[in-house]
Amino acid sequence: MQTRCPLCRRSMSRDEQHWCRCGKPIDSRCYDAHGDWCAVGGVDAAVGALER
């Protein structure tokens, strides 16, 4: 099953995704960038909350 990364919108396979503690599947290349705006404990958590 393919899903899209919420950051880059790239279609990714199960092997290419990481699951964040907020519950979103993130592309392996975007995972580090997501940490800053993650709704669960990120520095810019307000941005992540709006993205939901």
RODO-2510 file (C-alpha; in nm, 4 decimals, decimal comma):
residues 52
     n   res          X          Y          Z
     1     m     0,0000     0,0000     0,0000
     2     q     0,1286     0,3460    -0,0886
     3     t     0,0715     0,6582     0,1149
     4     r     0,1871     1,0194     0,0840
     5     c     0,4273     1,2019     0,3122
     6     p     0,2580     1,4985     0,4846
     7     l     0,5718     1,7121     0,4333
     8     c     0,6843     1,6536     0,0761
     9     r     0,3659     1,4834    -0,0524
    10     r     0,5834     1,2184    -0,2208
    11     s     0,4246     0,8795    -0,2605
    12     m     0,6129     0,6275    -0,0467
    13     s     0,6096     0,2545     0,0023
    14     r     0,6026     0,0839     0,3412
    15     d     0,9826     0,0432     0,3311
    16     e     1,0386     0,4164     0,2856
    17     q     0,8271     0,5397     0,5748
    18     h     0,8955     0,6007     0,9413
    19     w     0,6164     0,6310     1,1945
    20     c     0,6342     0,9340     1,4192
    21     r     0,4962     0,9258     1,7735
    22     c     0,2192     1,1620     1,6533
    23     g     0,0940     0,8764     1,4352
    24     k     0,1894     1,0100     1,0926
    25     p     0,3863     0,8055     0,8420
    26     i     0,6779     1,0233     0,7320
    27     d     0,9104     0,9733     0,4357
    28     s     1,2523     0,8595     0,5571
    29     r     1,4114     1,1696     0,3990
    30     c     1,1691     1,4060     0,5786
    31     y     1,1708     1,2368     0,9195
    32     d     1,4358     1,4640     1,0757
    33     a     1,2655     1,7811     0,9500
    34     h     0,9310     1,6646     1,0894
    35     g     1,0676     1,6489     1,4439
    36     d     1,0687     2,0281     1,4796
    37     w     0,7003     2,0739     1,3972
    38     c     0,5616     1,7469     1,5331
    39     a     0,2408     1,8047     1,7281
    40     v     0,3767     1,5775     2,0028
    41     g     0,6649     1,7642     2,1621
    42     g     0,8191     1,9465     1,8671
    43     v     0,9668     2,2946     1,9034
    44     d     0,7045     2,4295     1,6629
    45     a     0,4236     2,2010     1,7784
    46     a     0,1601     2,4638     1,6980
    47     v     0,2433     2,4242     1,3277
    48     g     0,2046     2,0471     1,3533
    49     a    -0,1292     2,0841     1,5278
    50     l    -0,2553     2,3010     1,2429
    51     e    -0,1352     2,0505     0,9837
    52     r    -0,3657     1,7796     1,1211
***
